[in-house]
Amino acid sequence: MGSSHVEWLSGRVYSSTGNASRSVGRWSIGLLAMMWVLAICSFPLAAVSQASETIALQESQGVPSTAPSDVQKKSSSDVVTPSAEMATPAANAAADNPVEDTASKLFSEKRFWSLILVLAVCFSVLICTFRARMGAKVYVRPIAGLKAIEEAVGRATEMGRPVLFVPGIMDLNELQTVAGLSVLSSVAKESAAYENNVHVPTARSLVMTAAREVVQAACIEAGKPDVYNDDSVRYITDEQFAYVAEVCGWTQREKPAACFYMGQFFAESLLLAENGNSVGAIQVAGTAESSQLPFFVASCDYTLLGEELFAASAYLSGEPQQLGSLQGQDLGKALAVTLLLAGCLLVTLVQFEGLGPFPQMAYDVLYHQILGRD
């Protein structure tokens, strides 16, 4: 078989693989869209079903159903519910049946919708991750603070001054600390590429060990293993303001040209940021502590707000698994926003007269069954 035949067969195999990947991606998108449509459409259907059951129960007990024109504004506490005396023999028999009682304990109908919502979010993450690994492009909006990493490190190298990275003051059990270390990997890689020194003072011994591993791996990945120095990653103290005093003193002595604050911060945030600002450094901060964000915004050039810090790892690495997980979580947030808007709309409709019992029933289904509120 000639080389031209081999190239033709390899091209056919590559084309078939690409078509299969695209087909699987389309089927995944279709399945996800179907689940979302079923989840959204089932809300009004459940409300109509509950309303029909309530009306049928009232009619069976001789209670006239409420006409739409006679409906007055009622609160959720005024909705008529069948009392114990109105219970049917079938309900009493079910209560006396130990098998059905055990089944009701094993499976709670109140948590059924919570299970549906959790499964919808999980399937969204899995499908988006699978599509990303198959080669589908995942768009992540540009984050100015992360795009400025190369600029800040390059400026520090040109000025012949070091880079300061502060990973917060908490331990490794905090997600913000882990997210900060993921940003440290990119900063250390850029610094190693320019053969510059990155100084990482830590307030926890475990964070020091993890930061050393991160910086060493980044230097090896950049092809400059000789740049790594254990002394650049140091443990200072667990005491909050003693740690801040040492970092501020080092900043005044060494005058870094780029300062990064990524992690969990408290009262020391303004002290660190103002101290770095006094030496003319480019400063990039990121934290999920809402009480400290105003200080970072006022003192730093770039600030990662809240979830931008957690998305930094996916943004910087570009790994399909992380990008797909990020996209799936965004779909889950979109579902939460949809439920929030639906609840606001139903609460508004309940206040109007003449719309019949269905808005109140839909609100009860959303509030008590889907959200599981008592």
Helices and strands as residue ranges (DSSP letters): H 3-60, G 68-70, G 76-78, H 89-96, H 98-106, G 109-111, H 112-133, H 144-159, E 163-166, H 175-193, E 198-202, H 205-221, G 225-227, G 230-232, E 233-235, H 240-254, E 258-262, H 268-278, E 282-287, H 293-299, E 302-305, H 307-317, H 320-350, H 358-364, I 365-370
